[in-house]
């Protein structure tokens, strides 16, 4: 990715993080914005080369538990790719099935199972993103990125130690946009 493209991506992510939306009659819904965040998170994470079978293997975004996105996530990533990997979105009901993905959104329906989920995923190069709220429970339990609200703006907390333990490298630019949390 060229420096100019990276700068544009950073600017786009910064605008999202600041809670700014495209000029529309109605602002985008919460999960449409979160879908855009997931797409941008994926662009600022470096996965180990062995996370993909080959250069054409799909980049899989998984949703574990109840899917709050509707069709917003699929629409957001349609016809996009991460490096040479086309993006696909898959729902997962079990953690063992989710081990085939690269970015896993863990729904609030799974909040009571976080410890078991993270234990099962331990060491896997899977970016875990949650929606647990401002309690910090997600990142304290071992999750990597947690959505939070600051007023009416969607922001995120990062547990970089958990990402490093999974052999994922989070860009310093993405880290600089995170809000402080219990595990930052």
CORSULWO-V882879 format. One record per residue. OMEGA is omega in whole degrees, 0 to 359 (none if undefined). Layout:
BEGIN
OMEGA
OMEGA
END
This chain:
BEGIN
182
179
180
178
178
179
178
179
179
179
179
179
179
178
177
181
179
177
179
180
175
179
180
177
177
179
179
179
183
185
171
177
180
175
177
176
181
178
180
176
184
181
184
178
176
178
175
183
181
177
181
179
178
185
180
180
182
170
187
171
181
174
180
181
181
183
181
187
188
177
183
182
180
179
182
185
181
177
178
177
174
188
181
187
175
183
173
180
181
172
177
177
180
179
181
176
184
181
178
181
181
177
183
173
181
184
177
178
182
185
182
181
186
182
179
180
182
176
180
181
185
178
179
180
182
176
181
181
183
186
189
178
190
182
183
184
182
182
177
180
179
176
186
179
180
175
175
174
168
189
179
181
177
178
180
175
181
171
184
178
178
178
179
179
178
182
176
178
179
180
177
178
178
179
182
180
181
175
180
178
182
186
182
none
END
